[in-house]
Amino acid sequence: MARVASRPDFARALARWVAAQDPGALEAEHEVQRRERFFSLSVQAGGVFLKGRLDRVAGETLRVALDAMGQYGDQTRSPGQASADALAMLA
C-alpha cells in the first residue's frame, strides 16, 4: 500500500490498522490529545497571530474545511496564503 498510496492516505490507513489492533490505546491517546488542546489569538502591530494544538479529530475536521474552502483555482497564492484566506472565510 505504501508504494501506491499518498503519504497522508497511507498514514490514515496505518492509523486505522493500529486502532483496530489496540482500540484502548487509541482512546487513551485521544484523551491525552484532548487534555493538551489549546488555542490563542493575539493582536500585534504586524497582524494577528494564531497558535494552537488540536486533537486529531478536531484537526482533521479543520483541515478538511480549510481545504474545501481554499481550492477555487487561484494559482497566485501559496498554500499557506490559501489556508489563511480559507480560515478568514470560515470566520
MMTF fields as JSON, N, C-alpha, C and O atoms, coordinates in Angstrom:
{
  "mmtfVersion": "1.0.0",
  "mmtfProducer": "UNKNOWN",
  "numBonds": 363,
  "numAtoms": 364,
  "numGroups": 91,
  "numChains": 1,
  "numModels": 1,
  "chainsPerModel": [1],
  "groupsPerChain": [91],
  "chainIdList": ["A"],
  "bondAtomList": [4, 2, 8, 6, 12, 10, 16, 14, 20, 18, 24, 22, 28, 26, 32, 30, 36, 34, 40, 38, 44, 42, 48, 46, 52, 50, 56, 54, 60, 58, 64, 62, 68, 66, 72, 70, 76, 74, 80, 78, 84, 82, 88, 86, 92, 90, 96, 94, 100, 98, 104, 102, 108, 106, 112, 110, 116, 114, 120, 118, 124, 122, 128, 126, 132, 130, 136, 134, 140, 138, 144, 142, 148, 146, 152, 150, 156, 154, 160, 158, 164, 162, 168, 166, 172, 170, 176, 174, 180, 178, 184, 182, 188, 186, 192, 190, 196, 194, 200, 198, 204, 202, 208, 206, 212, 210, 216, 214, 220, 218, 224, 222, 228, 226, 232, 230, 236, 234, 240, 238, 244, 242, 248, 246, 252, 250, 256, 254, 260, 258, 264, 262, 268, 266, 272, 270, 276, 274, 280, 278, 284, 282, 288, 286, 292, 290, 296, 294, 300, 298, 304, 302, 308, 306, 312, 310, 316, 314, 320, 318, 324, 322, 328, 326, 332, 330, 336, 334, 340, 338, 344, 342, 348, 346, 352, 350, 356, 354, 360, 358],
  "bondOrderList": [1, 1, 1, 1, 1, 1, 1, 1, 1, 1, 1, 1, 1, 1, 1, 1, 1, 1, 1, 1, 1, 1, 1, 1, 1, 1, 1, 1, 1, 1, 1, 1, 1, 1, 1, 1, 1, 1, 1, 1, 1, 1, 1, 1, 1, 1, 1, 1, 1, 1, 1, 1, 1, 1, 1, 1, 1, 1, 1, 1, 1, 1, 1, 1, 1, 1, 1, 1, 1, 1, 1, 1, 1, 1, 1, 1, 1, 1, 1, 1, 1, 1, 1, 1, 1, 1, 1, 1, 1, 1],
  "groupList": [{"groupName": "MET", "atomNameList": ["N", "CA", "C", "O"], "elementList": ["N", "C", "C", "O"], "formalChargeList": [0, 0, 0, 0], "bondAtomList": [1, 0, 2, 1, 3, 2], "bondOrderList": [1, 1, 2], "singleLetterCode": "M", "chemCompType": "L-PEPTIDE LINKING"}, {"groupName": "ALA", "atomNameList": ["N", "CA", "C", "O"], "elementList": ["N", "C", "C", "O"], "formalChargeList": [0, 0, 0, 0], "bondAtomList": [1, 0, 2, 1, 3, 2], "bondOrderList": [1, 1, 2], "singleLetterCode": "A", "chemCompType": "L-PEPTIDE LINKING"}, {"groupName": "ARG", "atomNameList": ["N", "CA", "C", "O"], "elementList": ["N", "C", "C", "O"], "formalChargeList": [0, 0, 0, 0], "bondAtomList": [1, 0, 2, 1, 3, 2], "bondOrderList": [1, 1, 2], "singleLetterCode": "R", "chemCompType": "L-PEPTIDE LINKING"}, {"groupName": "VAL", "atomNameList": ["N", "CA", "C", "O"], "elementList": ["N", "C", "C", "O"], "formalChargeList": [0, 0, 0, 0], "bondAtomList": [1, 0, 2, 1, 3, 2], "bondOrderList": [1, 1, 2], "singleLetterCode": "V", "chemCompType": "L-PEPTIDE LINKING"}, {"groupName": "SER", "atomNameList": ["N", "CA", "C", "O"], "elementList": ["N", "C", "C", "O"], "formalChargeList": [0, 0, 0, 0], "bondAtomList": [1, 0, 2, 1, 3, 2], "bondOrderList": [1, 1, 2], "singleLetterCode": "S", "chemCompType": "L-PEPTIDE LINKING"}, {"groupName": "PRO", "atomNameList": ["N", "CA", "C", "O"], "elementList": ["N", "C", "C", "O"], "formalChargeList": [0, 0, 0, 0], "bondAtomList": [1, 0, 2, 1, 3, 2], "bondOrderList": [1, 1, 2], "singleLetterCode": "P", "chemCompType": "L-PEPTIDE LINKING"}, {"groupName": "ASP", "atomNameList": ["N", "CA", "C", "O"], "elementList": ["N", "C", "C", "O"], "formalChargeList": [0, 0, 0, 0], "bondAtomList": [1, 0, 2, 1, 3, 2], "bondOrderList": [1, 1, 2], "singleLetterCode": "D", "chemCompType": "L-PEPTIDE LINKING"}, {"groupName": "PHE", "atomNameList": ["N", "CA", "C", "O"], "elementList": ["N", "C", "C", "O"], "formalChargeList": [0, 0, 0, 0], "bondAtomList": [1, 0, 2, 1, 3, 2], "bondOrderList": [1, 1, 2], "singleLetterCode": "F", "chemCompType": "L-PEPTIDE LINKING"}, {"groupName": "LEU", "atomNameList": ["N", "CA", "C", "O"], "elementList": ["N", "C", "C", "O"], "formalChargeList": [0, 0, 0, 0], "bondAtomList": [1, 0, 2, 1, 3, 2], "bondOrderList": [1, 1, 2], "singleLetterCode": "L", "chemCompType": "L-PEPTIDE LINKING"}, {"groupName": "TRP", "atomNameList": ["N", "CA", "C", "O"], "elementList": ["N", "C", "C", "O"], "formalChargeList": [0, 0, 0, 0], "bondAtomList": [1, 0, 2, 1, 3, 2], "bondOrderList": [1, 1, 2], "singleLetterCode": "W", "chemCompType": "L-PEPTIDE LINKING"}, {"groupName": "GLN", "atomNameList": ["N", "CA", "C", "O"], "elementList": ["N", "C", "C", "O"], "formalChargeList": [0, 0, 0, 0], "bondAtomList": [1, 0, 2, 1, 3, 2], "bondOrderList": [1, 1, 2], "singleLetterCode": "Q", "chemCompType": "L-PEPTIDE LINKING"}, {"groupName": "GLY", "atomNameList": ["N", "CA", "C", "O"], "elementList": ["N", "C", "C", "O"], "formalChargeList": [0, 0, 0, 0], "bondAtomList": [1, 0, 2, 1, 3, 2], "bondOrderList": [1, 1, 2], "singleLetterCode": "G", "chemCompType": "PEPTIDE LINKING"}, {"groupName": "GLU", "atomNameList": ["N", "CA", "C", "O"], "elementList": ["N", "C", "C", "O"], "formalChargeList": [0, 0, 0, 0], "bondAtomList": [1, 0, 2, 1, 3, 2], "bondOrderList": [1, 1, 2], "singleLetterCode": "E", "chemCompType": "L-PEPTIDE LINKING"}, {"groupName": "HIS", "atomNameList": ["N", "CA", "C", "O"], "elementList": ["N", "C", "C", "O"], "formalChargeList": [0, 0, 0, 0], "bondAtomList": [1, 0, 2, 1, 3, 2], "bondOrderList": [1, 1, 2], "singleLetterCode": "H", "chemCompType": "L-PEPTIDE LINKING"}, {"groupName": "LYS", "atomNameList": ["N", "CA", "C", "O"], "elementList": ["N", "C", "C", "O"], "formalChargeList": [0, 0, 0, 0], "bondAtomList": [1, 0, 2, 1, 3, 2], "bondOrderList": [1, 1, 2], "singleLetterCode": "K", "chemCompType": "L-PEPTIDE LINKING"}, {"groupName": "THR", "atomNameList": ["N", "CA", "C", "O"], "elementList": ["N", "C", "C", "O"], "formalChargeList": [0, 0, 0, 0], "bondAtomList": [1, 0, 2, 1, 3, 2], "bondOrderList": [1, 1, 2], "singleLetterCode": "T", "chemCompType": "L-PEPTIDE LINKING"}, {"groupName": "TYR", "atomNameList": ["N", "CA", "C", "O"], "elementList": ["N", "C", "C", "O"], "formalChargeList": [0, 0, 0, 0], "bondAtomList": [1, 0, 2, 1, 3, 2], "bondOrderList": [1, 1, 2], "singleLetterCode": "Y", "chemCompType": "L-PEPTIDE LINKING"}],
  "groupTypeList": [0, 1, 2, 3, 1, 4, 2, 5, 6, 7, 1, 2, 1, 8, 1, 2, 9, 3, 1, 1, 10, 6, 5, 11, 1, 8, 12, 1, 12, 13, 12, 3, 10, 2, 2, 12, 2, 7, 7, 4, 8, 4, 3, 10, 1, 11, 11, 3, 7, 8, 14, 11, 2, 8, 6, 2, 3, 1, 11, 12, 15, 8, 2, 3, 1, 8, 6, 1, 0, 11, 10, 16, 11, 6, 10, 15, 2, 4, 5, 11, 10, 1, 4, 1, 6, 1, 8, 1, 0, 8, 1],
  "groupIdList": [1, 2, 3, 4, 5, 6, 7, 8, 9, 10, 11, 12, 13, 14, 15, 16, 17, 18, 19, 20, 21, 22, 23, 24, 25, 26, 27, 28, 29, 30, 31, 32, 33, 34, 35, 36, 37, 38, 39, 40, 41, 42, 43, 44, 45, 46, 47, 48, 49, 50, 51, 52, 53, 54, 55, 56, 57, 58, 59, 60, 61, 62, 63, 64, 65, 66, 67, 68, 69, 70, 71, 72, 73, 74, 75, 76, 77, 78, 79, 80, 81, 82, 83, 84, 85, 86, 87, 88, 89, 90, 91],
  "secStructList": [7, 6, 6, 6, 1, 7, 2, 2, 2, 2, 2, 2, 2, 2, 2, 2, 2, 2, 2, 2, 2, 7, 2, 2, 2, 2, 2, 2, 2, 2, 2, 2, 2, 2, 2, 6, 7, 3, 3, 3, 3, 3, 3, 3, 6, 6, 3, 3, 3, 3, 3, 3, 3, 7, 7, 2, 2, 2, 2, 2, 2, 2, 2, 2, 2, 2, 2, 2, 2, 2, 7, 1, 1, 7, 7, 1, 1, 7, 2, 2, 2, 2, 2, 2, 2, 2, 2, 2, 2, 2, 7],
  "xCoordList": [0.819, 0.0, 0.861, 0.521, 1.965, 2.801, 3.326, 3.591, 3.482, 4.015, 2.971, 3.327, 1.689, 0.649, -0.198, -0.912, -0.14, -0.958, -0.126, 1.099, -0.805, -0.114, 0.304, -0.21, 1.217, 1.683, 0.537, 0.431, -0.33, -1.448, -2.409, -2.882, -2.696, -3.591, -2.977, -3.668, -1.679, -1.004, -1.015, -1.252, -0.761, -0.759, -2.13, -2.222, -3.202, -4.554, -4.846, -5.428, -4.445, -4.668, -3.896, -4.413, -2.674, -1.871, -2.502, -2.54, -2.995, -3.649, -4.891, -5.148, -5.665, -6.852, -6.445, -7.093, -5.373, -4.907, -4.448, -4.794, -3.674, -3.192, -4.375, -4.384, -5.365, -6.549, -7.3, -7.813, -7.369, -8.067, -7.316, -7.93, -5.997, -5.196, -5.318, -5.315, -5.424, -5.471, -6.359, -5.852, -7.694, -8.6, -8.443, -8.642, -8.093, -7.922, -6.788, -6.89, -5.709, -4.571, -4.945, -4.51, -5.745, -6.184, -7.033, -6.862, -7.942, -8.798, -7.959, -8.201, -6.98, -6.112, -5.313, -5.154, -4.814, -4.064, -4.963, -4.535, -6.196, -7.134, -7.414, -7.496, -7.557, -7.793, -6.612, -6.803, -5.391, -4.204, -4.234, -3.978, -4.546, -4.616, -5.676, -5.453, -6.815, -7.885, -7.436, -7.732, -6.719, -6.242, -5.207, -5.111, -4.431, -3.354, -3.792, -2.968, -5.069, -5.518, -5.497, -5.72, -5.226, -5.276, -5.346, -5.049, -5.735, -5.766, -5.629, -6.272, -4.796, -4.695, -4.618, -4.139, -5.097, -5.106, -4.602, -5.172, -3.554, -3.039, -2.924, -2.403, -3.427, -3.369, -2.074, -1.82, -1.259, 0.01, 0.111, -0.719, 1.118, 1.265, 1.364, 0.864, 1.997, 2.199, 1.061, 1.154, 0.0, -1.134, -1.651, -1.353, -2.411, -2.978, -2.258, -2.125, -1.796, -1.049, -1.858, -2.445, -1.88, -2.618, -1.631, -0.588, -1.975, -1.152, -2.089, -3.029, -1.842, -2.712, -2.335, -1.444, -3.037, -2.894, -4.287, -5.007, -4.655, -5.952, -5.741, -4.683, -6.753, -6.684, -6.862, -7.24, -6.593, -6.634, -7.994, -8.072, -9.056, -10.397, -10.688, -11.111, -10.465, -10.712, -9.774, -10.185, -8.529, -7.565, -7.939, -7.836, -8.369, -8.777, -10.035, -10.162, -10.964, -12.172, -11.812, -12.354, -10.907, -10.475, -9.735, -9.962, -8.858, -8.096, -9.019, -8.825, -10.024, -10.969, -11.732, -11.915, -12.176, -12.909, -12.025, -12.468, -10.786, -9.879, -9.558, -9.535, -9.31, -9.026, -10.194, -9.998, -11.402, -12.586, -12.777, -13.174, -12.5, -12.713, -11.558, -11.741, -10.387, -9.205, -8.928, -7.972, -9.727, -9.441, -10.466, -11.516, -10.144, -11.022, -10.213, -10.527, -9.168, -8.455, -7.449, -6.894, -7.199, -6.267, -4.846, -4.502, -4.035, -2.654, -1.675, -0.463, -2.183, -1.299, -0.902, -0.018, -1.541, -1.267, -0.48, -0.592, 0.313, 0.999, -0.03, -1.112, 0.284, -0.643, -0.945, -2.077, 0.056, -0.173, -1.113, -1.949, -0.979, -1.885, -3.304, -4.27, -3.428, -4.757, -5.403, -6.603, -4.609, -5.146, -5.565, -6.605, -4.76, -5.109, -6.403, -7.263, -6.54, -7.766, -8.965, -10.047, -8.778, -9.867, -10.286, -11.479, -9.325, -9.649, -10.443, -11.402, -10.05, -10.782, -12.208, -13.138, -12.394, -13.739, -14.58, -15.792, -13.954, -14.683, -15.209, -16.297, -14.424, -14.812, -15.999, -16.479],
  "yCoordList": [-1.197, 0.0, 1.258, 2.235, 1.251, 2.447, 2.877, 4.062, 1.964, 2.323, 2.925, 3.617, 2.678, 3.181, 4.284, 4.983, 4.457, 5.468, 6.719, 6.656, 7.848, 9.077, 8.954, 8.11, 9.782, 9.739, 9.951, 9.181, 10.967, 11.127, 9.935, 9.514, 9.393, 8.228, 7.026, 6.297, 6.82, 5.709, 5.909, 4.961, 7.138, 7.419, 7.146, 6.593, 7.53, 7.268, 5.768, 5.267, 5.058, 3.609, 2.925, 2.014, 3.359, 2.785, 3.087, 2.216, 4.302, 4.661, 3.809, 3.384, 3.556, 2.695, 1.277, 0.65, 0.771, -0.58, -0.656, -1.599, 0.329, 0.353, 0.431, -0.256, 1.249, 1.386, 0.072, -0.263, -0.672, -1.96, -2.969, -3.853, -2.844, -3.778, -3.502, -4.436, -2.232, -1.861, -0.631, 0.478, -0.823, 0.325, 1.102, 2.317, 0.426, 1.106, 2.109, 3.191, 1.753, 2.667, 3.9, 5.009, 3.707, 4.836, 5.793, 7.009, 5.254, 6.097, 6.855, 8.036, 6.186, 6.847, 7.973, 9.047, 7.729, 8.756, 9.949, 11.099, 9.675, 10.756, 11.602, 12.827, 10.962, 11.705, 12.61, 13.743, 12.118, 12.95, 14.151, 15.281, 13.901, 14.993, 16.016, 17.219, 15.559, 16.474, 17.33, 18.524, 16.714, 17.477, 18.527, 19.578, 18.249, 19.148, 20.187, 20.973, 20.202, 21.141, 22.571, 22.805, 23.515, 24.931, 25.754, 25.265, 26.986, 27.919, 29.325, 29.677, 30.118, 31.524, 32.387, 31.964, 33.582, 34.566, 35.859, 36.34, 36.429, 37.681, 38.726, 38.466, 39.912, 41.033, 41.782, 42.219, 41.924, 42.63, 43.63, 43.627, 44.476, 45.525, 44.949, 45.554, 43.801, 43.215, 42.347, 41.766, 42.24, 41.405, 40.607, 40.915, 39.601, 38.733, 37.399, 36.822, 36.912, 35.671, 34.594, 34.828, 33.415, 32.273, 31.211, 31.012, 30.533, 29.436, 28.428, 28.804, 27.15, 26.171, 24.744, 24.452, 23.869, 22.426, 21.831, 22.122, 20.992, 20.322, 18.822, 18.31, 18.123, 16.665, 16.26, 17.083, 15.004, 14.556, 14.751, 15.145, 14.486, 14.605, 16.064, 16.364, 16.961, 18.381, 18.915, 19.702, 18.489, 18.932, 18.489, 19.261, 17.252, 16.742, 17.458, 17.756, 17.735, 18.473, 19.855, 20.288, 20.542, 21.863, 21.771, 22.589, 20.791, 20.634, 20.435, 21.048, 19.577, 19.313, 20.589, 20.89, 21.335, 22.578, 23.597, 24.242, 23.747, 24.702, 24.283, 25.116, 22.991, 22.5, 22.765, 23.187, 22.52, 22.712, 24.182, 24.494, 25.07, 26.498, 27.131, 28.141, 26.55, 27.168, 26.77, 27.268, 25.893, 25.412, 25.952, 25.35, 27.079, 27.603, 28.141, 29.194, 27.409, 27.654, 28.787, 29.079, 29.424, 30.547, 30.026, 29.516, 30.154, 29.675, 30.779, 30.569, 31.944, 33.058, 33.066, 33.826, 32.23, 32.207, 30.958, 29.913, 31.094, 29.923, 29.079, 29.576, 27.814, 27.011, 27.664, 27.599, 28.29, 28.97, 30.152, 30.387, 30.899, 32.022, 31.526, 32.12, 30.434, 29.863, 29.406, 29.594, 28.804, 28.365, 29.554, 29.51, 30.619, 31.821, 32.437, 32.845, 32.503, 33.044, 32.164, 32.674, 30.849, 29.921, 30.071, 30.038, 30.236, 30.425, 31.718, 31.745, 32.778, 34.044, 33.88, 34.456, 33.112, 32.884, 32.051, 32.248, 31.125, 30.327, 31.198, 30.964, 32.205, 33.085, 33.926, 34.735],
  "zCoordList": [0.0, 0.0, 0.0, -0.668, 0.734, 0.827, -0.536, -0.74, -1.455, -2.767, -3.694, -4.648, -3.439, -4.335, -3.708, -4.427, -2.416, -1.728, -1.477, -1.372, -1.384, -0.998, 0.467, 1.201, 0.871, 2.264, 3.258, 4.214, 3.076, 4.023, 4.015, 5.071, 2.83, 2.759, 3.461, 4.174, 3.261, 3.926, 5.438, 6.186, 5.893, 7.335, 7.942, 9.038, 7.237, 7.744, 7.777, 8.739, 6.728, 6.694, 7.818, 8.465, 8.046, 9.128, 10.482, 11.351, 10.673, 11.939, 12.172, 13.298, 11.112, 11.256, 11.643, 12.481, 11.036, 11.346, 12.802, 13.514, 13.244, 14.633, 15.589, 16.611, 15.279, 16.141, 16.25, 17.317, 15.164, 15.191, 16.054, 16.652, 16.123, 16.912, 18.409, 19.211, 18.792, 20.213, 20.408, 20.578, 20.385, 20.499, 21.804, 21.824, 22.884, 24.168, 24.134, 24.712, 23.46, 23.353, 22.536, 22.845, 21.5, 20.683, 21.507, 21.419, 22.305, 23.15, 24.178, 24.426, 24.771, 25.749, 25.088, 25.669, 23.883, 23.163, 22.836, 22.935, 22.45, 22.139, 23.386, 23.297, 24.529, 25.775, 26.104, 26.548, 25.89, 26.117, 25.173, 25.589, 23.904, 22.935, 23.338, 23.202, 23.827, 24.248, 25.432, 25.487, 26.385, 27.545, 27.141, 27.775, 26.089, 25.676, 24.644, 24.177, 24.284, 23.259, 23.802, 24.99, 22.906, 23.263, 21.984, 20.894, 22.136, 21.019, 21.578, 22.567, 20.944, 21.341, 20.087, 19.034, 20.242, 19.165, 19.774, 20.754, 19.22, 19.774, 18.67, 17.585, 18.983, 18.049, 18.32, 19.443, 17.285, 17.402, 16.26, 15.351, 16.308, 15.296, 13.88, 12.932, 13.732, 12.409, 11.924, 10.843, 12.684, 12.285, 13.465, 14.619, 13.17, 14.198, 14.115, 13.035, 15.252, 15.293, 15.995, 17.052, 15.396, 15.929, 16.372, 15.749, 17.456, 17.94, 18.571, 19.272, 18.328, 18.95, 18.66, 17.861, 19.331, 19.132, 19.273, 20.228, 18.309, 18.329, 18.416, 18.049, 18.903, 18.83, 17.37, 16.535, 17.066, 15.669, 15.022, 13.859, 15.749, 15.172, 14.825, 13.709, 15.766, 15.513, 14.433, 13.581, 14.47, 13.468, 12.067, 11.113, 11.945, 10.634, 10.153, 8.966, 11.064, 10.704, 10.165, 9.148, 10.842, 10.391, 9.064, 8.174, 8.921, 7.68, 6.486, 5.436, 6.646, 5.554, 5.19, 4.01, 6.204, 5.938, 5.225, 4.275, 5.674, 5.033, 3.61, 2.704, 3.408, 2.057, 1.12, -0.02, 1.597, 0.757, 0.389, -0.734, 1.317, 1.063, 0.296, -0.383, 0.401, -0.189, -1.62, -2.215, -2.19, -3.54, -4.522, -4.749, -5.087, -6.127, -7.297, -7.851, -7.667, -8.907, -8.937, -9.996, -7.829, -7.8, -7.614, -6.547, -8.636, -8.569, -8.167, -8.202, -7.79, -7.45, -5.984, -5.588, -5.169, -3.727, -3.351, -3.991, -2.305, -1.753, -0.999, -0.686, -0.701, 0.105, 1.458, 1.937, 2.069, 3.347, 3.212, 4.084, 2.12, 1.881, 1.626, 2.104, 0.87, 0.608, 1.913, 2.112, 2.806, 4.101, 4.955, 5.612, 4.949, 5.718, 5.191, 5.971, 3.881, 3.292, 3.631, 3.923, 3.593, 3.915, 5.372, 5.676, 6.278, 7.692, 7.89, 8.661, 7.204, 7.303, 6.777, 7.341, 5.715, 5.182, 6.144, 6.232, 6.866, 7.856, 8.989, 9.516, 9.355, 10.459, 10.057, 10.851]
}
